[in-house]
Amino acid sequence: MVKSLKSIAITLVGLIFFALGQPVLAQEIESKEIITPQAYIYLADTNCYFIDSGNGLISVSGKTITYSAVDNITTTVYLQKKTSTGWVNVKSWTNSESNKSYCNVSGTITVAKDYYYRTYCYHRADEGNLTETNTSYTEAYLVN
């Protein structure tokens, strides 16, 4: 009886170690928005958007949101084109707001077809002598 209890106990301990020791298979997902909310005092949400309306007409926008109103909040959105040397700015739009907790900006442009484009945004919040910044971008889109 003692031998069978000892055998069962060893088997259970082995199963526990086996279950806990198994590696976790995970797929790495690339983040396009580089923000860790707990790392910021003011910046709460930052994002940018890209809309292909057809015939080369592109609309872009960006938003910056803070946890509370700040002295100055700025959003700059860039439309970028992929070239052989990397991403090149085609056009940019900027908006700033004072004593608010949000700042949006948008723009529309007609671009050459058969190229990849993306939206890149720069987000900034200023409160007193503290400045927080962040960037975000969309995936590349083939405009055709």
C-alpha positions in Angstrom: 0.0 0.0 0.0 2.8 2.4 0.9 4.6 1.5 -2.2 1.6 2.3 -4.4 1.0 5.6 -2.6 4.6 6.5 -3.1 4.4 5.6 -6.8 1.2 7.7 -7.3 2.8 10.7 -5.5 6.0 10.5 -7.7 3.8 10.2 -10.8 1.7 13.2 -9.8 4.8 15.3 -9.0 6.3 14.3 -12.4 3.1 15.3 -14.2 3.1 18.7 -12.4 6.7 19.4 -13.4 5.9 18.2 -17.0 2.9 20.5 -17.3 4.6 23.5 -15.8 7.8 23.0 -17.7 6.2 23.0 -21.2 7.3 25.9 -23.4 4.6 28.3 -24.5 4.3 28.7 -28.2 3.5 32.3 -29.1 3.4 34.3 -32.3 5.1 37.7 -32.2 2.9 40.5 -33.4 4.5 43.7 -34.5 2.9 46.7 -32.8 2.4 49.8 -35.0 1.6 52.1 -32.1 4.4 52.5 -29.7 2.8 53.6 -26.4 2.8 52.1 -23.0 0.1 54.0 -21.1 1.6 53.4 -17.6 4.8 55.0 -18.9 3.1 58.3 -19.6 1.7 60.9 -17.2 -0.3 62.7 -19.9 -0.5 60.8 -23.2 -3.4 58.4 -23.1 -4.1 57.4 -26.7 -2.3 58.1 -30.0 -3.2 56.8 -33.4 -3.3 57.6 -37.1 -5.5 56.5 -40.0 -5.2 56.0 -43.8 -8.2 55.9 -46.2 -7.8 55.1 -49.9 -10.9 56.6 -51.6 -9.9 55.4 -55.1 -8.4 57.1 -58.1 -5.4 58.2 -56.1 -7.4 60.2 -53.5 -5.9 59.6 -50.1 -7.3 60.9 -46.7 -5.1 60.7 -43.6 -5.8 61.7 -40.0 -4.2 61.5 -36.6 -5.4 61.9 -33.0 -3.7 62.5 -29.7 -5.6 62.2 -26.4 -4.3 62.9 -22.9 -5.7 61.8 -19.6 -6.5 65.4 -18.7 -6.3 68.9 -20.3 -2.7 70.0 -20.9 -1.0 73.3 -21.7 -0.5 72.3 -25.3 -1.3 69.2 -27.3 -0.1 68.7 -30.9 -0.7 66.1 -33.6 1.3 66.1 -36.9 0.3 63.6 -39.6 2.6 62.8 -42.5 1.7 61.0 -45.7 4.7 58.9 -46.6 5.6 57.2 -49.9 7.9 54.1 -50.1 10.9 54.5 -52.3 14.0 52.4 -52.9 15.8 54.2 -50.0 12.9 54.1 -47.5 9.9 56.2 -46.5 9.8 59.8 -47.8 7.4 62.5 -46.6 5.0 63.6 -49.3 2.9 66.1 -47.2 2.2 66.9 -43.6 -0.6 68.5 -41.6 -0.4 69.8 -38.1 -2.9 70.9 -35.5 -2.3 72.2 -31.9 -4.7 72.8 -29.1 -4.3 74.7 -25.8 -5.8 73.6 -22.5 -7.5 70.6 -24.0 -7.2 66.8 -23.7 -7.5 66.0 -27.4 -6.1 67.1 -30.8 -7.1 65.8 -34.2 -5.7 66.6 -37.6 -6.6 65.4 -41.1 -5.8 66.0 -44.7 -6.6 64.8 -48.2 -4.3 64.6 -51.3 -4.2 63.0 -54.7 -1.2 60.8 -55.2 0.5 58.8 -58.0 -0.8 55.3 -58.3 1.1 52.0 -58.1 3.2 53.1 -55.1 3.0 52.1 -51.4 1.9 54.8 -49.0 1.4 55.0 -45.2 0.5 57.5 -42.5 3.0 58.4 -39.9 2.0 60.6 -36.9 4.0 62.5 -34.3 2.1 63.2 -31.0 3.1 65.7 -28.4 1.8 66.8 -25.0 3.2 69.8 -23.1 2.4 70.5 -19.5 4.5 72.9 -17.5 8.2 71.9 -18.1 7.3 68.3 -19.0 7.0 67.2 -22.7 5.8 63.7 -23.7 6.0 62.5 -27.3 5.0 59.4 -29.2 4.8 58.2 -32.8 2.4 55.9 -34.6 2.0 54.7 -38.1 -0.3 52.6 -40.3 0.6 49.6 -42.5 1.7 50.3 -46.0 -1.0 50.4 -48.7 -0.6 50.0 -52.4 -2.5 52.7 -54.2 -3.7 51.6 -57.6 
